[in-house]
Amino acid sequence: MTAKEIAKIAANAIEDKKGIDTKIIEISKISVMADYFVISGGSNPNQVNALVENVEEELSKAGVHAKHIEGHGNANWVLLDYGDVIIHIFNEDDRLFYDLEKIWSDGKDISIEEL
């Protein structure tokens, strides 16, 4: 499965659970770390956990499993590493604080439809 397909499944899974302000940033031309970042937020810990669980479930159905997951217990910032796709799901305060969209502003913002 391609990174683009993984990013699309993840973004759709987030949207299914009403993720807040989901962004997809293509970083393949500016970093060797990954091809895509998918960034979204939840309004409370329960929603953050629901977003994470839905992403894991939908990608698992597609036969893709995370290489590493970090932060799942506290639901402030959960990072799901799928190799060429890294998914960041934040609570609202931490998302504003870390501002990954600004840090990675050299990347290309793309829509789910473009995937």
C-alpha atoms as a printed R data frame, in Angstrom:
    type eleno elety resid chain resno       x      y      z
1   ATOM     1    CA   MET     A     1   0.000  0.000  0.000
2   ATOM     2    CA   THR     A     2   1.336  3.433 -0.902
3   ATOM     3    CA   ALA     A     3   1.887  6.292  1.527
4   ATOM     4    CA   LYS     A     4  -0.783  8.249 -0.308
5   ATOM     5    CA   GLU     A     5  -3.339  5.470  0.247
6   ATOM     6    CA   ILE     A     6  -2.416  5.185  3.931
7   ATOM     7    CA   ALA     A     7  -2.771  8.956  4.386
8   ATOM     8    CA   LYS     A     8  -6.168  8.905  2.693
9   ATOM     9    CA   ILE     A     9  -7.506  6.050  4.835
10  ATOM    10    CA   ALA     A    10  -6.221  7.769  7.986
11  ATOM    11    CA   ALA     A    11  -7.700 11.150  7.060
12  ATOM    12    CA   ASN     A    12 -11.063  9.588  6.223
13  ATOM    13    CA   ALA     A    13 -11.049  7.647  9.510
14  ATOM    14    CA   ILE     A    14 -10.406 10.906 11.359
15  ATOM    15    CA   GLU     A    15 -13.162 12.683  9.467
16  ATOM    16    CA   ASP     A    16 -15.591  9.826 10.287
17  ATOM    17    CA   LYS     A    17 -15.122 10.672 13.982
18  ATOM    18    CA   LYS     A    18 -15.365 14.431 13.409
19  ATOM    19    CA   GLY     A    19 -11.696 15.308 13.871
20  ATOM    20    CA   ILE     A    20 -11.125 19.043 14.234
21  ATOM    21    CA   ASP     A    21  -9.387 20.889 11.394
22  ATOM    22    CA   THR     A    22  -7.672 17.908  9.781
23  ATOM    23    CA   LYS     A    23  -4.620 18.848  7.723
24  ATOM    24    CA   ILE     A    24  -2.552 16.726  5.371
25  ATOM    25    CA   ILE     A    25   0.944 17.972  4.641
26  ATOM    26    CA   GLU     A    26   3.127 16.391  1.987
27  ATOM    27    CA   ILE     A    27   6.698 16.603  3.285
28  ATOM    28    CA   SER     A    28   8.450 14.175  0.915
29  ATOM    29    CA   LYS     A    29  10.349 16.956 -0.865
30  ATOM    30    CA   ILE     A    30  11.625 18.578  2.339
31  ATOM    31    CA   SER     A    31  12.275 15.636  4.672
32  ATOM    32    CA   VAL     A    32  13.396 12.023  4.609
33  ATOM    33    CA   MET     A    33  11.374 11.390  7.780
34  ATOM    34    CA   ALA     A    34   8.099 10.663  5.971
35  ATOM    35    CA   ASP     A    35   6.051 11.498  2.906
36  ATOM    36    CA   TYR     A    36   2.946 12.767  4.701
37  ATOM    37    CA   PHE     A    37   1.862 14.183  8.026
38  ATOM    38    CA   VAL     A    38  -1.816 13.911  8.905
39  ATOM    39    CA   ILE     A    39  -2.635 16.323 11.727
40  ATOM    40    CA   SER     A    40  -5.958 16.639 13.517
41  ATOM    41    CA   GLY     A    41  -7.473 17.409 16.876
42  ATOM    42    CA   GLY     A    42 -10.097 16.352 19.313
43  ATOM    43    CA   SER     A    43 -12.077 18.522 21.692
44  ATOM    44    CA   ASN     A    44 -11.586 16.224 24.693
45  ATOM    45    CA   PRO     A    45  -9.627 13.084 25.688
46  ATOM    46    CA   ASN     A    46 -12.483 10.768 24.710
47  ATOM    47    CA   GLN     A    47 -12.601 12.187 21.187
48  ATOM    48    CA   VAL     A    48  -8.813 12.052 20.833
49  ATOM    49    CA   ASN     A    49  -8.885  8.372 21.814
50  ATOM    50    CA   ALA     A    50 -11.816  7.683 19.471
51  ATOM    51    CA   LEU     A    51  -9.910  9.284 16.580
52  ATOM    52    CA   VAL     A    52  -6.805  7.219 17.322
53  ATOM    53    CA   GLU     A    53  -8.760  3.984 17.650
54  ATOM    54    CA   ASN     A    54 -10.652  4.585 14.402
55  ATOM    55    CA   VAL     A    55  -7.428  5.282 12.494
56  ATOM    56    CA   GLU     A    56  -5.872  2.099 13.883
57  ATOM    57    CA   GLU     A    57  -8.981  0.060 13.064
58  ATOM    58    CA   GLU     A    58  -9.391  1.328  9.505
59  ATOM    59    CA   LEU     A    59  -5.721  0.902  8.645
60  ATOM    60    CA   SER     A    60  -5.684 -2.538 10.249
61  ATOM    61    CA   LYS     A    61  -8.606 -3.541  7.998
62  ATOM    62    CA   ALA     A    62  -6.415 -2.479  5.067
63  ATOM    63    CA   GLY     A    63  -3.584 -4.669  6.383
64  ATOM    64    CA   VAL     A    64  -1.421 -1.810  7.628
65  ATOM    65    CA   HIS     A    65  -0.168 -1.631 11.196
66  ATOM    66    CA   ALA     A    66   1.627  1.129 13.061
67  ATOM    67    CA   LYS     A    67   5.359  0.761 13.541
68  ATOM    68    CA   HIS     A    68   5.125  2.819 16.715
69  ATOM    69    CA   ILE     A    69   2.466  4.619 18.745
70  ATOM    70    CA   GLU     A    70   3.320  7.201 21.348
71  ATOM    71    CA   GLY     A    71   1.162  9.166 23.789
72  ATOM    72    CA   HIS     A    72  -1.965  7.022 23.620
73  ATOM    73    CA   GLY     A    73  -2.382  6.901 27.392
74  ATOM    74    CA   ASN     A    74  -2.593 10.631 28.044
75  ATOM    75    CA   ALA     A    75  -4.610 11.720 24.974
76  ATOM    76    CA   ASN     A    76  -2.792 15.069 24.728
77  ATOM    77    CA   TRP     A    77  -0.728 14.307 21.636
78  ATOM    78    CA   VAL     A    78  -0.857 10.864 20.085
79  ATOM    79    CA   LEU     A    79   1.654 10.058 17.361
80  ATOM    80    CA   LEU     A    80   1.009  7.067 15.101
81  ATOM    81    CA   ASP     A    81   3.994  6.124 12.958
82  ATOM    82    CA   TYR     A    82   3.091  4.233  9.797
83  ATOM    83    CA   GLY     A    83   6.499  4.650  8.190
84  ATOM    84    CA   ASP     A    84   5.999  7.096  5.351
85  ATOM    85    CA   VAL     A    85   2.877  8.497  7.031
86  ATOM    86    CA   ILE     A    86   2.954 10.010 10.498
87  ATOM    87    CA   ILE     A    87  -0.364 10.844 12.107
88  ATOM    88    CA   HIS     A    88  -0.566 13.416 14.893
89  ATOM    89    CA   ILE     A    89  -3.776 13.708 16.899
90  ATOM    90    CA   PHE     A    90  -3.834 16.472 19.496
91  ATOM    91    CA   ASN     A    91  -6.082 17.944 22.105
92  ATOM    92    CA   GLU     A    92  -6.820 21.570 21.250
93  ATOM    93    CA   ASP     A    93  -4.357 23.209 23.673
94  ATOM    94    CA   ASP     A    94  -1.375 21.054 22.728
95  ATOM    95    CA   ARG     A    95  -2.063 21.491 19.032
96  ATOM    96    CA   LEU     A    96  -1.883 25.261 19.419
97  ATOM    97    CA   PHE     A    97   1.248 25.003 21.561
98  ATOM    98    CA   TYR     A    98   3.254 22.721 19.241
99  ATOM    99    CA   ASP     A    99   1.875 24.254 16.001
100 ATOM   100    CA   LEU     A   100   3.211 21.572 13.648
101 ATOM   101    CA   GLU     A   101   1.470 23.219 10.720
102 ATOM   102    CA   LYS     A   102   3.723 26.259 11.144
103 ATOM   103    CA   ILE     A   103   6.871 24.207 11.722
104 ATOM   104    CA   TRP     A   104   6.205 22.226  8.540
105 ATOM   105    CA   SER     A   105   4.883 25.171  6.516
106 ATOM   106    CA   ASP     A   106   7.447 24.427  3.776
107 ATOM   107    CA   GLY     A   107   5.473 21.270  3.038
108 ATOM   108    CA   LYS     A   108   2.557 21.178  0.628
109 ATOM   109    CA   ASP     A   109  -0.958 21.291  2.113
110 ATOM   110    CA   ILE     A   110  -3.192 18.852  0.293
111 ATOM   111    CA   SER     A   111  -6.832 17.907  0.622
112 ATOM   112    CA   ILE     A   112  -8.281 14.437  1.106
113 ATOM   113    CA   GLU     A   113  -9.685 14.711 -2.418
114 ATOM   114    CA   GLU     A   114  -6.179 15.259 -3.832
115 ATOM   115    CA   LEU     A   115  -5.047 11.963 -2.340
